Amino acid sequence: MFGRLATLATGLVISTSIHASDAPWYEVEVYLFSHPTTSTEQWPDSVTPIETQGSVDFIAPLIKTDINAASLDQAGCTANDWAFNPSYCQQQISQPSGSHLKHVPVTIAADTEQVASTRLPHVLLAKSQSQFANYIASIEREPAHQSLLHMTWQQPMLPRHSAKAVRIIGGKDFSEQFQMDGRIVSHSVDVQALSEYGALVDDIVPASPKQVWQLDGKINIYLNHYLYIETALNYREAGRKALPLTHNLQTLEDQQFESAHVTDTEFLYATPMIQNRRVRSGEVHYLDHPKLGMIVQIRKMPQPKAEVSGSMSTAQPIEPVPEASNSQPKTTK
């Protein structure tokens, strides 16, 4: 009896290992944009942060310029380097001499056409390997529509518990005006007055604030008998809100100033887009939302080889799977 169970358990482990190594690869193209809305839906006043730890991040190299690498005549990390060696790249951009961009480019793409390799979990493709040009042109002709992000990549399709989400960032950085929780940034610290009291200005003036992106979150695409698109995104836009404001200023150990009152003030609202939709490969899907639109297509592709000779920058392109020219996005409710 126990021998049979041990045999079954061993078979399951081997089967799982083989399944993971033989996971089918697909090509994913995503386009996100904001649009005007007449919805009267009330959105939450509080901001719910989205956990993005462990996500594949193609965008980080483009939102922070690696000045150290440039001064040393070194090439910074590419987006695919981030997928393959994120710890090293994070160390590079964590240096204090780096500077952030204030607006994410709409198109996130590799410099040259890419070929997938099983040694990389995800591979960012070049703009020439994308297929949404007509959809994007049509949407950008509509008034008050703002393109936020367009990106194409290839990945293995794994079960939900094994799949890696892709980090999503788009639009402008609000960190100069707003904090992550939506409140306005306080600029009330008088640095000159503090220094006259002998305070350590470097200890009092806060470091550069964490960036607060207009579009922020992740997209997880996985296989569970069917293909699924799981979104966890926050879309931010400025508005007004009645808030209790508390101003705290500590200069010396025995001095503190506090005042609190309620006032109508600027506030950065974060509208969530939390969805999980089953989709078919090859179809162009439109995920609906009162403030956001998302067009996505998951395409079949040739399976990658175990190794790719030479650097990825000189890799040969993967031929895209032909799609019907008259196809229209399928709205997913």
C-alpha positions in Angstrom: 0.0 0.0 0.0 2.7 2.5 1.1 4.9 1.4 -1.9 2.0 2.2 -4.3 1.5 5.7 -2.7 5.2 6.4 -2.9 5.2 5.4 -6.6 2.2 7.7 -7.2 3.8 10.6 -5.4 7.0 10.2 -7.3 5.1 10.1 -10.6 3.2 13.3 -9.6 6.5 15.1 -8.9 8.0 14.0 -12.2 4.8 14.9 -14.0 4.8 18.4 -12.5 8.4 19.0 -13.3 7.9 17.9 -16.9 4.8 20.1 -17.2 6.7 23.1 -15.9 9.6 22.6 -18.3 7.2 22.0 -21.3 5.0 25.0 -20.5 3.6 26.5 -23.8 4.8 30.0 -24.7 2.5 32.7 -25.9 2.9 36.3 -27.1 1.0 38.9 -25.2 0.2 42.4 -26.4 -1.4 45.0 -24.1 -2.6 48.5 -24.7 -4.0 50.7 -21.9 -5.7 54.1 -22.2 -7.9 56.4 -20.2 -11.2 57.7 -21.5 -13.9 60.1 -20.3 -16.8 58.7 -18.4 -20.3 59.6 -17.4 -20.4 57.0 -14.6 -21.8 58.1 -11.2 -20.1 55.3 -9.4 -18.6 56.3 -6.1 -14.9 55.2 -5.7 -13.2 54.6 -2.4 -11.5 57.5 -0.7 -8.8 55.3 0.7 -6.0 54.0 -1.6 -5.4 50.3 -1.5 -1.7 49.6 -2.4 -1.1 46.8 -4.9 1.6 44.3 -4.0 4.0 44.1 -7.0 7.0 42.3 -5.3 8.3 39.6 -7.5 6.7 40.9 -10.7 8.6 40.9 -14.0 9.5 44.6 -14.5 10.3 45.7 -18.0 9.7 49.4 -17.3 12.1 50.2 -14.5 15.1 50.8 -16.8 13.1 53.5 -18.6 11.8 55.4 -15.5 15.2 56.0 -13.9 18.3 57.1 -15.8 21.4 55.3 -14.6 23.8 58.2 -14.4 26.5 56.1 -12.7 26.6 53.7 -15.6 26.7 56.6 -18.1 29.6 58.2 -16.3 31.5 55.0 -16.3 30.8 54.5 -20.0 28.7 51.4 -19.2 25.5 50.3 -20.7 22.5 50.3 -18.3 20.2 47.3 -17.8 17.9 46.6 -20.6 14.3 45.5 -19.9 15.2 41.9 -20.6 18.2 42.2 -18.3 15.7 43.1 -15.6 13.7 39.9 -16.3 16.9 37.8 -16.1 18.9 39.5 -13.4 16.7 41.9 -11.4 18.8 42.0 -8.3 21.8 43.4 -10.1 19.7 45.9 -12.0 17.9 47.1 -8.9 21.3 47.6 -7.3 22.3 49.8 -10.2 19.4 52.1 -10.1 19.4 52.3 -6.3 22.5 54.5 -6.4 21.8 58.1 -5.2 23.1 59.7 -8.4 20.2 58.3 -10.4 17.3 60.5 -11.6 13.8 59.6 -12.4 11.7 60.4 -15.4 8.5 62.2 -14.7 6.5 60.6 -17.5 6.5 57.0 -18.7 6.8 56.6 -22.5 3.6 55.1 -23.9 5.5 52.5 -25.9 7.8 50.2 -23.9 9.8 48.1 -26.3 13.2 46.5 -26.9 15.6 48.3 -29.2 15.8 45.4 -31.6 13.7 42.5 -32.5 13.9 39.6 -30.0 13.8 35.8 -29.9 12.5 34.1 -26.8 14.8 31.8 -24.8 13.8 29.3 -22.1 16.6 30.9 -19.9 14.4 34.0 -19.5 11.0 34.0 -17.8 9.6 36.7 -20.1 11.0 38.5 -23.1 10.1 42.1 -24.1 9.7 42.5 -27.8 10.5 45.4 -30.2 7.8 47.8 -31.4 8.1 46.3 -34.9 6.9 43.0 -33.4 3.6 44.4 -32.1 0.3 44.3 -34.0 -1.9 47.0 -32.4 -0.9 50.0 -34.5 -4.4 50.3 -36.1 -6.3 50.0 -32.8 -4.0 52.6 -31.2 -4.4 55.1 -34.0 -8.1 54.7 -34.0 -8.4 55.3 -30.2 -6.0 58.2 -30.2 -8.3 60.0 -32.7 -11.0 60.0 -30.1 -11.2 63.2 -28.0 -10.1 63.1 -24.4 -8.6 59.6 -24.8 -5.1 59.3 -23.4 -2.7 56.5 -24.3 -1.0 55.2 -21.2 1.0 52.1 -22.1 1.6 49.8 -25.0 3.8 46.7 -24.5 4.4 43.3 -26.2 6.2 40.4 -24.6 6.5 36.6 -24.7 6.1 34.3 -21.7 5.5 30.7 -20.7 2.0 30.0 -19.6 2.0 28.5 -16.2 -0.7 27.8 -13.5 -1.8 30.8 -11.5 0.3 29.9 -8.4 3.4 29.6 -10.6 2.9 32.4 -13.1 4.8 35.7 -12.7 2.8 38.9 -13.1 4.1 41.8 -15.3 4.6 45.2 -13.6 2.5 47.9 -15.1 3.4 51.6 -14.8 2.1 54.4 -17.0 1.3 58.1 -17.4 2.8 60.9 -15.2 4.4 60.9 -11.8 2.3 62.8 -9.3 4.9 62.6 -6.4 5.7 66.3 -6.5 2.1 67.2 -5.8 0.7 64.1 -4.0 1.6 61.4 -1.6 1.0 57.7 -2.1 -2.2 57.9 0.0 -3.7 60.7 -2.1 -3.0 63.6 0.2 -1.2 66.7 -1.1 2.5 67.0 -0.4 3.3 69.5 2.4 6.0 72.1 1.7 5.7 73.9 5.0 9.2 73.1 6.4 11.3 76.2 6.7 14.8 74.8 6.1 16.5 78.2 6.9 14.7 78.6 10.2 15.5 75.0 11.2 19.2 75.5 10.4 19.3 78.6 12.6 18.3 76.5 15.5 21.2 74.2 14.8 19.1 71.3 13.5 20.5 68.8 11.1 18.8 69.8 7.9 19.7 66.6 6.2 17.9 64.7 8.9 14.8 66.9 8.7 14.3 67.4 4.9 12.7 64.2 3.6 14.4 62.2 0.8 13.0 62.2 -2.7 9.4 60.8 -2.4 8.4 57.5 -3.8 7.0 57.9 -7.3 3.2 58.0 -7.5 2.3 56.9 -11.0 -1.0 57.7 -12.9 -1.3 54.0 -13.8 0.3 51.5 -11.4 -0.1 47.8 -10.7 0.4 44.5 -12.4 -1.1 42.0 -15.0 -1.0 38.3 -14.5 -1.7 36.0 -17.4 -1.9 32.3 -16.6 -3.2 29.0 -17.8 -5.7 26.9 -15.9 -7.2 24.7 -18.6 -8.1 28.1 -20.2 -6.2 31.3 -20.5 -6.9 34.0 -17.9 -6.1 37.7 -17.7 -5.9 38.9 -14.1 -5.5 42.7 -13.6 -4.7 44.5 -10.4 -4.3 48.2 -11.3 -4.8 51.6 -9.8 -5.6 54.6 -12.1 -5.0 57.9 -10.4 -6.5 61.3 -11.1 -6.6 64.5 -9.2 -9.8 65.8 -7.6 -11.1 67.5 -4.5 -12.1 66.1 -1.1 -13.0 67.3 2.4 -10.1 66.2 4.6 -8.9 66.8 8.2 -5.5 68.3 7.8 -2.9 67.9 10.5 0.4 69.9 10.2 3.3 68.7 12.4 6.6 70.5 12.7 9.2 69.5 15.2 12.4 71.6 15.3 13.8 71.1 18.8 13.1 68.3 21.2 10.7 70.4 23.3 9.0 72.3 20.5 6.1 71.1 18.5 3.4 72.8 16.4 0.1 71.1 15.6 -3.2 72.2 14.1 -6.1 70.3 12.7 -9.2 71.3 10.8 -11.4 70.1 8.0 -11.1 71.8 4.6 -11.8 71.1 1.0 -8.5 70.3 -0.6 -6.9 68.6 -3.6 -6.8 64.8 -3.4 -5.4 62.1 -5.7 -8.0 59.4 -6.2 -7.0 55.9 -7.1 -9.6 54.0 -9.0 -9.0 50.2 -8.9 -9.3 47.9 -11.9 -9.4 44.4 -10.4 -10.6 41.8 -12.9 -10.0 38.2 -13.8 -11.3 37.1 -17.2 -11.1 33.9 -19.2 -10.1 34.5 -22.8 -9.3 32.7 -26.0 -5.9 32.8 -27.7 -5.8 34.8 -30.9 -8.9 36.9 -30.1 -8.5 40.6 -29.4 -10.2 41.3 -26.1 -11.4 44.6 -24.6 -11.6 44.8 -20.8 -14.1 47.4 -19.9 -13.8 49.9 -17.0 -15.5 53.3 -16.2 -12.2 55.1 -16.5 -9.8 52.8 -18.3 -9.8 50.7 -21.5 -7.5 47.7 -22.0 -7.0 45.9 -25.3 -5.2 42.6 -25.0 -4.4 39.7 -27.3 -2.6 36.4 -26.4 -1.2 34.9 -29.5 0.2 31.4 -30.2 3.9 31.4 -31.1 6.7 29.0 -32.1 8.2 27.5 -28.9 11.6 28.9 -27.9 14.8 26.9 -28.0 16.8 26.2 -24.9 19.6 28.5 -25.8 20.0 31.5 -28.2 23.5 32.0 -29.6 25.0 35.5 -29.3 23.5 38.5 -27.4 19.8 39.2 -27.4 20.4 42.5 -29.2 21.4 40.6 -32.3 18.7 37.9 -32.1 16.5 37.1 -35.0 12.9 38.1 -34.8 10.0 35.7 -34.2 7.6 35.7 -37.1 4.2 36.9 -35.7 1.2 34.7 -36.0 -1.0 36.0 -38.9 -4.2 37.6 -37.6 -7.3 38.5 -39.6 -7.0 42.1 -40.7 -10.7 42.8 -40.1 -10.8 41.5 -36.5 -12.4 43.6 -33.9 -11.7 43.7 -30.1 -14.1 41.4 -28.2 -15.6 43.1 -25.2 -15.1 41.1 -22.0 -17.8 41.8 -19.5 
